[in-house]
Amino acid sequence: MMSQNVQGSGREALEKFLREVGGGDWSVHGPQQSSAPVPTTRELGERFGISNTTAFRVVRELLDEGVLCRRDNGRYYPASARELIRSHYPIAFPTRRFESWTSMLRDIMIGVTRGCGDLRNGILLVHDERLVEQPSVEEVAKLADESVQQEILGRFVERGDLLSGIIFDEIWNDEVLGGFAKHFDRPVVIYRETQLDSFGNVAADFETGALLALTHLQSRGYDRIALASPLQDYLPNRRFLECCSIQASRQGYPLLSDGIYEFRSSDKGFRSLQRDLKKAEGRVAIICPEDNGALWLKQNLEGKYALGDELGILSAMGTSVARENRISSITYDFVEIGERAVRMIIQSELRHETVAPQLYFGKTT
């Protein structure tokens, strides 16, 4: 409890006292911990010779100004205690159901749990199976559209959880997140880039990754590249392939087609890829930004082409799926992405950062 040795009386003296301690100035009132609560309004009224109602009004005015903060136990604290109080709240992670977690998301969660463990913070996992519907890994994942994401976030906000911050993975749409921005305190988007200035961001550096991919394929002697994706609406895939297309144009590197072969969302996409591969002159390399998609291509094309020679396959995710199947890939440290997101929240320094790519040499290029 704060020191009882306080001079002065009346409303003005109370306001002065609360402004001093609210700003962390304990020089007049003796050494205290910034997490000590303000005395109750009854105690303040008695000490300053005013009514409880007047004392309450002063406290509420300073609360609105941000001089004081209120904890869920109903007590008021100096504003300097806000970060200390918040550090005891968990970091929320609204995401897909566990059965739909990819190897990438598991690596990110290793980083998140490691970061929270080091900083002694809890994690609140909020699962919703509608975010990603995929009965089995053999089937194409269906991602929630904007209306479903809005409904999920609306229910999440209604929960009113007290949080240190919140981490959004790559499947959340910027338009949806922006609509709820005022409800979030220290939000961070991971893996993909975001244009939301009020959000922190730890993203894979897709531009450098695309440059590294094309440089590698050129050095391996591939004459042209094909851009392919197993998912139509997956934001990281679209962005990486967009970066590849831009780099190819700058370098004059021929594309097999101007478009993207969506080879698992429809049979037509894979048939088009096979037809164009048969007609292509020279060696072709397929860039697929997703490991499971690259593996699917490998399994469906290795009996028809000499993989790593006349046909190359390069992934752009680089999880254990690619390494275990010796698929060449652009890789990112997803554990580091998770750790950085946690540090950003705990340090309350939201900024936009990128994680550099590396190249894994497999047997498919």
Buried (B, 14 or more C-beta within 10 A) or exposed (E): EBEEEBEEEEBEBBBBBBBBBBEEEBEEBEEBEBBBBBBBBEBBBEBBEBEBEBBBBBBBEBBEEEBBBBBEEEEBBBBBBBBEBBBEBBBBBBBBBEEBBBBBBBBBBBBBBBBBEEBEBEBBEBBBEBBBBBEEEEEBBBBBEEEBBBBBBEEBEEEEEBBBBBBBBBBBBBEBBBBBEEBBBBBBBBBBBBEBEEBBBBBBBBBBBBBBBBBBBBEBEBBBBBBBBBBBBBBBBBBBBBBBBEBBEEEEBBBBBEEBBBBBBEEEBBEBBBEBBEEBEEBBBBBBBBBBBBBBBBEEBBEEBEBBEBBBBBBBBBBEBBBEBBBBBBBBBBBBBBBBBBBBBBEBEBEBBBBEBEBBEBEBB
